[in-house]
Every structure is written in structure tokens, then in C-alpha cells.
Amino acid sequence: MNKFKLVALFLFVAFGLSAQNISDNAIGLRFGDSDGLGVEISYQRALFSKNRLEIDLGWRNSNNVDAFKLTGLYQWVWNIDANFNWYAGAGGGIVSWSHDTVDANGTAIFIAGDVGIEYDFDIPLLISLDARPELGFGDGNQYDDLDFDIALSLRYQF
């Protein structure tokens, strides 16, 4: 019974924390690993006082690989302390690739989750670190599994 009370208290505190006002718009770069196509252009739009939409576009155009990835996430934001927040979200997207050396190409859709922390500076700069698991469904077996993308993001708020 004591474990139940502890879990209930944790959930009450975690979901009872109020979020600070999030910026109406933020645009910048999300620096992920190569599973997520590397650097992505990232845009966030506030929907409500504690919720926002994030849209990320990644692409790769090299000698052997051409690819793009479009991701959309709905996020909930909670305040930890002053300018420090944490967030969680869910969404999905589409990815398409063409690899010349192994003659592989395809298109896939995926569902994604997102959890991260962010710091909102007194200047219009937002820095965040997040983890994004993605489950892909598509052509072949190149994107038909679970991927785990970790990224650092820098965004200008306006």
C-alpha cells in the first residue's frame, strides 16, 4: 500500500507542476545522430499554454545517399524550475531514401515518441536535449524496425 501512495504522490507532483509560458514560435537546428539523418531544421509552434507542435525536416544529399525525413510531434511541456522545462510528446512522420552503392531505396512511415529537457535563456535562445524512439513501417528492412535518436537542439524564439 505504501508503494501505491508513493506512486500516486509522484504522479500528482509531476502532472501538477505548472508550465511557464512557452514561446509562440521557435526555429532552429536539431543535431541528431545519423539514424535520424543528422541535422534537421526544427520549428515549434505553441498551441496552448502547456502544449506545442514540433515539425522537423531532415535531409541528406551525399555522393551515395539521398534521403529526407519529415517528423511531426505534439508535445506537453512542464516547468521544473525557473527557465528549465521538461517535455514529452508523440507523433510520426515519413522518410524516403535512395542509396546508390547498394542499389537500395524506399519509403516508410513511422510513429515516434519524444522526451527531453530544455533551458529557456533570458535572450531568445532555447537549448534542449531529447531522446526520440521511432518505430518504422515500410519498404525492405532498412527502416522497418525500432530506431533511437538522441539530439541537441538550438532554437531562436520569436
C-alpha positions as CSV (number, residue, x, y, z in Angstrom):
1,M,0.0,0.0,0.0
2,N,2.9,2.4,0.7
3,K,4.2,1.9,-2.8
4,F,0.8,2.9,-4.2
5,K,0.8,6.1,-2.2
6,L,4.3,6.9,-3.3
7,V,3.5,6.4,-7.0
8,A,0.3,8.5,-6.6
9,L,2.2,11.3,-4.9
10,F,4.8,11.2,-7.7
11,L,2.2,11.4,-10.4
12,F,0.3,14.2,-8.6
13,V,3.5,16.3,-8.3
14,A,4.7,15.5,-11.8
15,F,1.5,16.4,-13.5
16,G,0.6,19.2,-11.1
17,L,3.6,21.3,-11.9
18,S,2.7,24.4,-13.9
19,A,4.5,25.2,-17.1
20,Q,5.9,28.5,-17.8
21,N,4.7,30.3,-20.8
22,I,6.3,28.7,-23.9
23,S,7.3,30.8,-26.9
24,D,4.7,31.3,-29.7
25,N,7.3,30.2,-32.3
26,A,10.9,28.8,-32.3
27,I,13.0,27.8,-35.2
28,G,16.5,26.3,-35.3
29,L,18.5,23.2,-35.8
30,R,18.3,19.7,-34.2
31,F,21.6,18.0,-34.2
32,G,20.8,14.2,-34.1
33,D,22.8,11.1,-34.9
34,S,22.9,9.5,-38.3
35,D,19.9,7.3,-37.6
36,G,17.8,10.4,-37.7
37,L,19.6,11.8,-40.8
38,G,21.8,14.0,-38.8
39,V,21.0,17.7,-38.7
40,E,17.3,18.7,-39.1
41,I,15.6,22.1,-39.4
42,S,13.2,22.3,-36.5
43,Y,10.2,24.5,-35.9
44,Q,8.0,24.7,-32.8
45,R,4.6,26.4,-32.6
46,A,2.7,26.9,-29.3
47,L,-0.8,25.6,-29.4
48,F,-1.8,26.2,-25.8
49,S,0.0,27.4,-22.6
50,K,1.5,23.9,-22.0
51,N,1.4,22.3,-25.5
52,R,3.1,22.8,-28.8
53,L,3.6,21.3,-32.2
54,E,7.2,20.5,-33.4
55,I,7.9,19.9,-37.1
56,D,11.4,18.7,-38.1
57,L,12.8,18.3,-41.6
58,G,16.0,16.3,-42.2
59,W,17.7,15.6,-45.5
60,R,20.9,14.0,-46.7
61,N,22.4,14.6,-50.1
62,S,25.8,13.0,-50.5
63,N,27.7,11.0,-53.2
64,N,25.9,7.8,-52.4
65,V,22.8,8.6,-50.3
66,D,19.8,10.9,-51.0
67,A,17.2,11.0,-48.2
68,F,14.6,13.1,-46.5
69,K,12.7,12.7,-43.3
70,L,9.7,14.8,-42.1
71,T,8.6,14.4,-38.4
72,G,5.6,16.0,-36.6
73,L,5.2,15.8,-32.8
74,Y,2.6,17.0,-30.3
75,Q,4.4,17.9,-27.1
76,W,3.4,18.6,-23.5
77,V,5.7,21.0,-21.6
78,W,6.2,21.1,-17.8
79,N,8.2,23.5,-15.8
80,I,10.9,22.1,-13.5
81,D,12.5,25.4,-12.1
82,A,12.5,28.9,-13.4
83,N,13.7,28.6,-17.1
84,F,14.2,24.8,-17.0
85,N,11.5,22.6,-18.5
86,W,10.9,19.0,-19.5
87,Y,8.6,17.8,-22.2
88,A,7.2,14.6,-23.7
89,G,5.4,14.1,-27.0
90,A,4.1,11.7,-29.6
91,G,3.7,11.8,-33.4
92,G,5.1,10.3,-36.5
93,G,6.3,11.0,-40.0
94,I,7.6,9.8,-43.3
95,V,11.1,9.0,-44.6
96,S,12.4,8.3,-48.1
97,W,15.9,7.2,-49.2
98,S,17.9,6.2,-52.1
99,H,21.4,4.5,-51.7
100,D,23.4,4.2,-54.9
101,T,26.2,1.8,-53.9
102,V,23.9,-1.0,-52.6
103,D,21.0,-0.1,-55.0
104,A,18.6,0.3,-52.2
105,N,15.7,2.8,-52.0
106,G,12.4,3.0,-50.2
107,T,9.8,4.9,-48.3
108,A,8.5,4.3,-44.9
109,I,6.2,5.9,-42.3
110,F,7.0,5.8,-38.6
111,I,5.5,6.6,-35.2
112,A,7.6,8.4,-32.7
113,G,7.8,9.4,-29.1
114,D,9.8,12.2,-27.6
115,V,11.1,13.1,-24.1
116,G,13.6,15.8,-23.3
117,I,14.7,18.7,-21.2
118,E,15.2,22.3,-22.2
119,Y,16.6,25.6,-20.9
120,D,15.0,28.9,-22.0
121,F,17.6,31.6,-21.7
122,D,16.7,35.3,-20.9
123,I,17.7,36.0,-24.5
124,P,15.5,34.5,-27.3
125,L,17.5,31.2,-27.3
126,L,16.2,27.8,-26.4
127,I,18.5,24.8,-25.9
128,S,17.3,21.2,-25.5
129,L,18.4,17.6,-25.3
130,D,15.9,14.9,-26.2
131,A,15.5,11.2,-27.0
132,R,13.2,10.1,-29.7
133,P,12.4,6.4,-30.2
134,E,10.9,5.7,-33.7
135,L,9.1,2.6,-35.0
136,G,9.2,2.4,-38.8
137,F,6.9,0.5,-41.2
138,G,7.9,0.4,-44.8
139,D,9.9,-0.9,-47.8
140,G,12.5,-3.6,-47.2
141,N,14.2,-3.9,-43.8
142,Q,16.2,-0.7,-43.8
143,Y,13.6,1.3,-41.8
144,D,11.3,-1.5,-40.6
145,D,12.4,-1.6,-37.0
146,L,13.0,0.4,-33.9
147,D,15.4,3.4,-34.0
148,F,16.5,5.5,-31.1
149,D,17.6,9.1,-32.0
150,I,19.3,11.4,-29.4
151,A,19.7,15.1,-30.3
152,L,20.8,18.5,-29.1
153,S,18.7,21.4,-30.4
154,L,19.3,25.2,-30.6
155,R,16.3,27.4,-31.5
156,Y,15.6,31.1,-31.8
157,Q,12.3,32.1,-30.2
158,F,10.0,34.8,-31.5
